[in-house]
């Protein structure tokens, strides 16, 4: 009997694979899964990877010292799963890339490096393991506040949405609102350094002037601008007044996502922003011709990796 067919009582066990389980996002997903099944009283099994050497606590299996830059990492993960290869939900959380500058300024090699780490392993694992649901993590990166700070790391987000939109039965996206974390602080600080060096003045002139007029530090201005952009763009989706997305919001959103899937299916794009949760089929607004051309060229190359 396969792991998916294993039953505890009369209810099939749900099997989860979390790539990047020790990250803030990975931990939030794990805790959301545990809370959801605790409420439902249903069996589940969680396997997660980490680049660290220590096991992740309170899960069934940890694959330690996983290096996503290695060419054979997907084969290694598949071998480590053993008989637990029938996956219901695979969440992919890792992201890496050159940040702290406008996306238009990203060099081709920086874009490729970010895609190789932040997206390619997800596509390869999906092709090998064929989970029922393959979920990547994104954000509302078309907002002005993120377009000017996400740099090369924006491209994997665009491509992830393209795969979800064009292959909705295979891929889904969780868009998460911008929240305070070590990673988000690092992106903002890298942007501050870029501005301090006088790089890309045309992109940042309005920000610099606003900081002078309002007597604000650039990092404070960027965060306030972003939350203002979120509120303006998405206020109709809030249950309450807009606020920064929190870890609890993420956990609640993932539980809602699991609940909706248990009672049918979700649309390919799922949005979690503050207390808001909504689903949609469409991807971002139109990108500039240059960004679109680069994204489509990379997409065509990656597409070959998911064809069975």
N, C-alpha and C positions, 0 to 999 in steps of 0.2 A: 504494500500500500504506500503510495507516495506521500510526502509530507503534507501536500495540500489536501489529500484525501483522509489524512489521519483525523479521527474524531475523538473528542472528549465528551462523553455522554452522547447526545444526539446532535451536537452543534460542531460544524467544521471549524478547525483551528485556523486563524488568520496568521499568515507568515509575513514578516516584515524584514526588509534589508535596508539599513540606513548607512549610506556612504558618508563618512564624516561625522560619526556619532558623538565625538567629544567636543565638537564646536557648540557655540551658544544655540545655533539653529538645530543642530543634531540633538542636543540635550532636550530642547523644547519639544521636538517631535517625539522623542522617546517618552517623555513624561506625558505628552498628550495621548499617545497610544495607550499607555498604562492606565491613565485616568478614564479614558473612553471605555476600555474593556472592563474596568472595575465597575463602572456604572451599569454596563450591559450584562455583566456576569458571564462573559463569553471568553473562551480560551484564545490565547495568542502566543506567538513566538517571535522574539526580536533578536536579530543578528545585526551587528554594526561593525564598521571598520573605524580605525583610528591610526593616525601617523605616530601616535605615542606608543610607549612600550608597556603601559599599564592597561589592564582590563577596564572596561567601562562597567560601573557598578549596576547591579539590579537588572541585568538583561541576560538572555540565554547564552549568547555566544559573542565573543569579541575577537576580531582579527586585528592584531596589533602590528605596529611598524609597517603599515601599508603605505607605499610610496607611489602616488598616482602618476609620477613622471616616468616610471619604468614601463617599457613596452609590453611586458608580460603581466602587468598588474591585473588585468581582467581575468586572464587564465588562472592566476594565483587565487583570486577571490572565488572563482568558480570551484576550484579544487578544495578550498577551505570550507566551502559550504557543504561539501560531502553530499549527503542525501537530502539536505534541506534546500534544494534548488527550485522548488515550486513556490515562487514568491507571489504573494498577492499585491503587496505595495513595496516599491523600491523608491526611496527618497534619496536624492543626490544633493548634498549641501555645499561641497567645496567650491571655492572661487578664489582665483588669484590673477593678478595682472597689474600692469603699470597704471597708476591712478594719480589723481591730483592735477589734472589738466583737461582741457576740452576734448571731447571725443574726436573732433575733426583733426586734431593734432596727433592722433595715434599713428605710429609707424607700423608698417605691415608686419615686421617681425614681432613687435609687441602684441599686435592683435592675434597672431598665430600662437604665440606662447600662451596667451590667456585662454584661447579656445582649446588648445591641447590639454590644459589642466581643468578648465571649468566646465567643459561640455563633452569633449571627445570620449572620455571614459564612460559617461552616462550612455551615450549612443552605443558604444561597444558592449557594455553590460546588458543593455536592453536587447540587443541582437542575440547575445549568447544565452541569456537567462529567460528571456521572453516573459517577464512578469506581467500580471494582469494590469497593473498600473505603474507607470514610470513617471516620477514627479521631480521636476527641477525647481529651483528657487530663483525668483527674480524680484524685481521691484518696479516702481513707477518711474523708470529711468528716462522717459521722454520729457519729464518736467525740466524746465530751464535750470533749476537748482542742481540737478544731477547730471544733465548734459555737459555742464562745464567742470565737473569734478571726477567723473567716472573713467575718463580716459579710455584705454584699450579694453578695460573690463566690461564696457557696455556691449561690445560685440557678441560675446557669448549669450548675453541676455536677449538681444535681438534674435539671434539664431535659435535659441531655445523656444521662443514664442513662435517662430516660423514653423518649427517641427511640430509643436502642439497644434497649431492652426491647420497644418497640412496633413498631419497624421493624428487626428484627435482620439483615435482608438488605441494609440500606442503611447502618447506623451501628454502630460498635463503640466501646467505651470502654477505654482503658488507665488503670486505677487505679494510681497510683504512690505508694509509701510516702513519708512526709514526710522530706525530705532537706535538708541544709544548703546554702543558696544565698543570693544577694543578696535574692531575693524572700521566701524563708521568714524570713530574719532581719528584713526590713522589717515583715512581718506581726506577728512577735512584739514588735518594738519599738513598733509602733503600739498594740498591746494594753497594753504597759507604760505608755504615755502615757495611754491611756484610764483605766487603774486609778489612775494618779497624780493625775488630775483628779477622782477620786471619782465617775466616771460609772458608772451601772448597778451600784450597790453590792450589790443582791440577787444578781446573777449572779456576782460575784467575791468575795463575803465569805469563802467557804470557801478560796479560793485565797490571799487576803490572810492569813488566819489560819494556813494551812499554811506560808506563807513566813516568818511571824514565828516559829512554833514550830520550824521546821527551819533557820532563819537562812539563807535562800536568797534570791537575787535572783529577781524575778518571771520574767525571761526564762529563767533556768535551770530554775525550777520548771515552767514551761509545757512545755519540751522534755522534761524527765524524765517529766512526766505523760503526754505524748503517747506516748512510747515504751512506757510502762507499759500504756497503753490498747491499743496495737498488740499487745503481747505477750499480754495477757489475751484479746483478741478472736480472734487469728489464730495462736496458737502451734502448732496442729496442721498448719499449712501450711509450717512452716519445715523446711528440710533440716538446718540446724544451729540453735544457740541464736539467739534474736532479737538483732538489732542494727540500727543505723540503715541505711536504704537508701542506697546509694552510686551514683555515676554508672556505675560498672562493673556494678552490679546492673541499672540501667536498660538499659544496652546489651545485657547478656546476655538480659534479659527480652524486648526487642524482637527480638533474633535468634531466640529461641524462638518468638515470635509469628509471625515470617515463616516459620520452618520448619514450624510446624503448618499454616499456610495453604497452603504448598506441597504438603502431604501430606493435604489435605482442607479443613477449615475450622475456625475457632475459634468459640467461643460469643461472644455479644455483649459480655460483660464479661470483661476480662482483668485479673488482679491481679498486680502486681509489688511484692513487699515483702521487703526484704533479699534473701536467696537464694531466697525462695519465689516460685513461679509457679503460678497456678491459674486456671481459667476457670469461669464460672457464667452462668446465665440470669437469676437474680433480681437485683432492684435493692436499694436500702437498706431497712432496717426502716421501719416506719410513722413518718411525720413527724407533728408536731402538726397539728391541724385547720387552724390559721391558715396554716402553711407550705404544707400540701398544697393548700389552696384557692388561694393565690397562685400556686403553681407550675402548677396545672392551668389557671388562667385564662390565664397567659402561654403555656402549651403550646398551647392551642387557637388562639391568635393565630399562633404560629409554625408550627403544623401546616399552615396555608394556604400557607406559603412553600415547602414541600417537595412539595406535590401537583403532579403532572405535568399 
